[in-house]
Amino acid sequence: MAADLEESAHLYDAKLRAIVQNTEDPKTWTLPEDIRNRLLFGNGPEGTYVDVKYILDPTGQIIAISNYSHNEISPELTLSDRDYFLVHKNNPSAGLFFSHPSSSRLNDTKPSIALSRRINKPDGSFGGVAAFRIRLDSLQRLFDRLDIKAGAVMIVLNDGTVLAKKPYSDADVGSSIAHLAVFPQIAASSSGSVIGTGILRKERLFTYSHIRSPAASLITIVAPTIDDVLADWRRDLLVTESVAVAFGVALGLGLWLLAFTLRDKLRAEDELARLAATDPLTKLSNRRALELRLKQEWQRARR
């Protein structure tokens, strides 16, 4: 998932750079609208995540857009209050920027983010913004191929703003996890794992990775509960303990049977020794017993 996002971020940044370069060329704006849009945005599909590509002038109005004719866009529509517009307007070195989630003003109200770059005029002053709109439900589809039976997985901005999450809830989009005690550590290092109390006040194992994009603004996080992490280990431990107990019982039973066998063997040997020294008719000690006793007495007398 992180590799997919990283690859897409690099691809979209390269496309945005090309759009900015063509937008800053005065010859581009002498072309008919349809040819100009093909030059700026291309003819191919928008991509896995990109929904619409557009260019804003210094006042925040759309002057070119993919999938639409310029005449279809209301002249009253302005995006000058969007965070990405203000960032590029006030910071010439902002580079590639991931915006915070907001409701689209183009053709629906579904939440989306903008991936954007600044456009400069010939004198270096602010000339507008080139942006790609990314619908958050396209990011949400990333989780469809993940088999997550428990825990949580999410994509957040580096300030903790949630862009996509599984399990999904409308209330989660645009919320923040920056208040979690573990988030400063997550934000500070490029990847790793940390245990802490998180969502729903449960102790979780947070495994995270920063997207190594030109903006380095996205973080993927997988956060199963500790109980979920240890579930397989506990199950294996239970199986191991059961096998060990069964083996111990079998061993104890085997030793018990061996003890009885040895006891019976000793009794049989004693009985054989008694029969060997007894006359079967009189039940008295026989000649062999007499000779053995004489030998023992003789040896005792010599000592």
VMD Tcl script that draws the C-alpha trace (Angstrom):
set ca {
  {0.00 0.00 0.00}
  {2.75 2.47 0.93}
  {4.72 1.55 -2.21}
  {1.64 2.14 -4.38}
  {1.05 5.58 -2.87}
  {4.72 6.49 -3.17}
  {4.85 5.52 -6.84}
  {1.67 7.48 -7.57}
  {2.95 10.57 -5.74}
  {6.12 10.65 -7.85}
  {4.11 10.14 -11.05}
  {1.64 12.91 -10.24}
  {4.42 15.28 -9.24}
  {6.09 14.76 -12.61}
  {2.77 15.47 -14.37}
  {2.17 18.59 -12.28}
  {5.65 19.89 -13.14}
  {4.85 19.42 -16.84}
  {1.52 21.24 -16.44}
  {3.22 24.12 -14.61}
  {5.88 24.38 -17.32}
  {3.28 24.49 -20.10}
  {1.07 26.91 -18.17}
  {3.96 29.34 -17.71}
  {4.60 29.30 -21.48}
  {2.62 32.22 -23.04}
  {2.25 30.29 -26.31}
  {0.01 27.75 -24.57}
  {-2.71 30.35 -24.09}
  {-2.81 31.25 -27.78}
  {-4.11 27.76 -28.62}
  {-7.80 26.80 -28.94}
  {-9.26 25.49 -25.70}
  {-9.53 21.84 -26.76}
  {-5.94 21.72 -28.06}
  {-4.70 23.64 -25.02}
  {-6.39 21.18 -22.64}
  {-4.88 18.20 -24.46}
  {-1.46 19.84 -24.16}
  {-1.94 20.62 -20.47}
  {-3.78 17.54 -19.26}
  {-3.25 14.87 -21.92}
  {-5.78 12.49 -23.44}
  {-5.25 9.45 -21.21}
  {-7.21 8.46 -18.08}
  {-6.72 10.60 -15.02}
  {-5.11 7.76 -13.06}
  {-5.92 5.55 -10.10}
  {-6.61 8.35 -7.66}
  {-6.89 11.60 -9.65}
  {-10.43 12.68 -10.42}
  {-9.96 16.12 -12.02}
  {-6.99 18.27 -13.09}
  {-7.32 22.05 -13.10}
  {-5.45 25.35 -13.14}
  {-6.28 28.37 -10.97}
  {-5.40 31.96 -11.79}
  {-3.98 34.35 -9.13}
  {-7.53 35.11 -7.92}
  {-8.45 31.45 -7.36}
  {-10.72 31.05 -10.40}
  {-10.48 28.00 -12.64}
  {-9.05 28.93 -16.06}
  {-8.52 25.38 -17.38}
  {-9.90 22.03 -16.29}
  {-9.91 18.45 -17.54}
  {-13.19 16.64 -18.26}
  {-15.01 19.98 -18.55}
  {-15.30 22.91 -20.90}
  {-14.28 26.21 -19.37}
  {-17.79 27.48 -20.14}
  {-19.25 24.80 -17.85}
  {-17.54 26.30 -14.82}
  {-19.43 29.06 -13.03}
  {-17.52 32.37 -13.10}
  {-18.56 32.81 -9.48}
  {-16.70 29.66 -8.42}
  {-13.51 30.51 -6.59}
  {-11.05 28.38 -4.66}
  {-9.00 31.24 -3.25}
  {-9.81 30.19 0.32}
  {-8.44 26.65 -0.04}
  {-5.38 25.89 2.06}
  {-3.28 24.79 -0.91}
  {-4.01 28.04 -2.77}
  {-2.99 30.14 0.23}
  {0.15 28.07 0.83}
  {1.40 28.53 -2.74}
  {0.38 32.18 -2.79}
  {2.35 32.97 0.35}
  {5.26 30.56 -0.05}
  {7.08 30.42 -3.41}
  {9.15 27.43 -2.26}
  {6.25 25.27 -1.03}
  {6.79 22.69 -3.79}
  {4.39 19.75 -4.00}
  {1.63 20.19 -1.43}
  {-1.04 17.83 -0.08}
  {-4.10 19.76 1.07}
  {-6.42 18.95 3.95}
  {-9.74 17.25 3.14}
  {-12.60 19.45 1.99}
  {-15.90 19.10 0.17}
  {-15.61 19.54 -3.58}
  {-17.20 22.61 -5.19}
  {-17.08 21.29 -8.73}
  {-19.77 18.67 -9.23}
  {-20.41 17.02 -5.86}
  {-19.78 17.49 -2.18}
  {-17.75 14.34 -1.55}
  {-14.55 14.93 0.44}
  {-11.35 15.25 -1.53}
  {-7.81 16.56 -1.27}
  {-5.71 18.52 -3.75}
  {-2.20 17.68 -4.89}
  {-0.78 20.99 -6.12}
  {2.16 23.07 -7.32}
  {2.69 26.83 -7.69}
  {2.64 28.61 -11.04}
  {4.86 31.67 -11.43}
  {4.56 34.67 -13.73}
  {7.61 35.69 -15.82}
  {8.71 38.07 -13.07}
  {8.53 35.28 -10.44}
  {5.37 36.56 -8.75}
  {2.40 34.34 -7.98}
  {0.62 33.26 -11.13}
  {-1.77 30.63 -9.85}
  {-1.89 26.94 -8.94}
  {-1.92 23.66 -10.87}
  {-3.80 20.99 -8.94}
  {-5.09 17.44 -9.11}
  {-8.26 16.59 -7.20}
  {-8.08 13.24 -5.41}
  {-11.36 11.86 -4.13}
  {-10.88 10.27 -0.73}
  {-13.09 7.32 -1.64}
  {-10.37 6.32 -4.14}
  {-7.88 6.14 -1.27}
  {-10.45 4.19 0.70}
  {-10.53 1.58 -2.07}
  {-6.88 0.83 -1.30}
  {-8.12 -1.01 1.79}
  {-10.50 -3.25 -0.13}
  {-7.72 -5.68 -0.96}
  {-6.49 -5.81 2.62}
  {-7.77 -8.68 4.76}
  {-8.15 -6.86 8.05}
  {-10.29 -8.78 10.52}
  {-9.42 -6.63 13.50}
  {-7.57 -3.45 14.31}
  {-7.34 -0.32 12.16}
  {-5.40 0.84 9.11}
  {-5.29 4.45 7.95}
  {-3.65 7.05 5.75}
  {-2.95 10.38 7.46}
  {-1.20 13.65 6.70}
  {1.98 14.38 8.61}
  {-0.02 16.61 10.98}
  {-2.27 13.68 11.93}
  {-5.28 14.50 9.71}
  {-7.05 11.29 8.68}
  {-7.63 10.90 4.92}
  {-8.79 7.28 4.81}
  {-9.41 4.61 7.42}
  {-10.62 1.05 7.79}
  {-13.02 0.38 9.40}
  {-14.61 3.40 7.72}
  {-16.73 6.10 9.27}
  {-17.71 9.47 7.76}
  {-16.77 11.10 11.04}
  {-13.18 9.84 10.74}
  {-12.41 11.70 7.49}
  {-10.76 14.98 8.38}
  {-10.42 14.08 12.06}
  {-7.00 14.05 13.69}
  {-4.91 11.53 15.60}
  {-2.32 14.15 16.57}
  {-3.61 14.04 20.16}
  {-2.42 10.43 20.59}
  {0.63 10.12 22.81}
  {2.41 7.99 20.19}
  {1.91 10.40 17.28}
  {4.99 12.61 17.87}
  {7.16 9.49 17.52}
  {5.25 8.43 14.40}
  {5.71 11.87 12.85}
  {9.39 12.10 13.77}
  {10.76 8.93 12.13}
  {10.33 7.55 8.62}
  {9.11 4.11 9.71}
  {8.89 1.82 12.71}
  {6.59 0.43 15.36}
  {5.47 1.75 18.72}
  {3.08 0.49 21.40}
  {0.62 2.93 22.91}
  {-2.95 3.65 23.85}
  {-4.83 4.76 20.79}
  {-8.22 4.53 19.18}
  {-11.03 3.56 21.59}
  {-8.47 3.74 24.43}
  {-7.11 0.29 23.61}
  {-3.44 -0.58 23.73}
  {-2.25 -1.00 20.14}
  {0.85 -1.76 18.12}
  {1.26 1.14 15.68}
  {3.34 0.15 12.64}
  {3.88 3.10 10.32}
  {5.70 4.20 7.18}
  {6.11 7.65 5.66}
  {5.49 7.95 1.94}
  {8.82 9.00 0.44}
  {7.19 11.46 -1.94}
  {8.46 14.89 -3.01}
  {6.24 16.37 -0.32}
  {6.71 13.57 2.25}
  {3.30 14.42 3.68}
  {1.55 11.05 3.92}
  {1.86 8.35 6.54}
  {0.36 4.86 6.38}
  {-0.45 3.30 9.75}
  {-1.57 -0.19 10.74}
  {-2.77 -0.36 14.35}
  {-4.06 -3.72 15.60}
  {-4.75 -4.10 19.29}
  {-2.18 -5.91 21.41}
  {-4.76 -8.63 22.02}
  {-5.06 -9.14 18.26}
  {-1.28 -9.20 17.83}
  {-0.88 -11.80 20.58}
  {-3.92 -13.87 19.59}
  {-1.98 -16.24 17.32}
  {0.86 -16.52 19.85}
  {-1.60 -17.31 22.63}
  {-3.34 -19.89 20.47}
  {-0.01 -21.53 19.64}
  {0.97 -21.41 23.31}
  {-2.28 -23.11 24.29}
  {-1.66 -25.86 21.74}
  {1.93 -26.27 22.98}
  {0.80 -26.41 26.60}
  {-1.88 -28.97 25.74}
  {0.66 -31.16 23.96}
  {3.10 -30.81 26.87}
  {0.40 -31.78 29.39}
  {-0.66 -34.76 27.27}
  {2.98 -35.85 26.95}
  {3.49 -35.47 30.71}
  {0.40 -37.57 31.44}
  {1.53 -40.24 28.97}
  {5.02 -40.24 30.47}
  {3.65 -40.47 34.02}
  {1.36 -43.34 33.00}
  {4.28 -45.09 31.32}
  {6.46 -44.74 34.41}
  {3.61 -46.00 36.60}
  {3.20 -49.08 34.40}
  {6.97 -49.61 34.40}
  {7.06 -49.45 38.20}
  {4.32 -52.09 38.45}
  {6.14 -54.26 35.91}
  {9.41 -54.02 37.85}
  {7.60 -54.77 41.12}
  {5.98 -57.87 39.61}
  {9.34 -58.92 38.20}
  {11.01 -58.63 41.63}
  {8.17 -60.61 43.23}
  {8.55 -63.32 40.59}
  {12.31 -63.48 41.13}
  {11.81 -63.78 44.91}
  {9.25 -66.53 44.36}
  {11.62 -68.40 42.03}
  {14.44 -68.10 44.57}
  {12.13 -69.48 47.30}
  {10.96 -72.38 45.14}
  {14.55 -73.23 44.24}
  {15.41 -73.61 47.93}
  {12.28 -75.57 48.98}
  {11.43 -79.27 48.68}
  {8.17 -79.50 46.76}
  {6.85 -82.43 48.85}
  {7.75 -81.43 52.39}
  {7.81 -77.68 51.80}
  {11.04 -77.65 53.84}
  {14.40 -76.28 52.86}
  {16.12 -78.70 50.45}
  {19.73 -79.83 50.13}
  {20.59 -76.81 47.95}
  {19.39 -74.46 50.71}
  {21.41 -76.47 53.28}
  {24.61 -76.19 51.23}
  {24.09 -72.47 50.69}
  {23.54 -71.96 54.45}
  {26.64 -74.01 55.35}
  {28.71 -71.97 52.91}
  {27.47 -68.71 54.43}
  {28.18 -69.94 58.01}
  {31.64 -71.17 57.03}
  {32.52 -67.79 55.53}
  {31.20 -66.02 58.60}
  {33.21 -68.25 60.94}
  {36.43 -67.59 59.01}
  {36.04 -63.85 59.50}
}
mol new
graphics top color blue
foreach p $ca { graphics top sphere $p radius 0.5 }
foreach p [lrange $ca 0 end-1] q [lrange $ca 1 end] { graphics top cylinder $p $q radius 0.2 }
display resetview
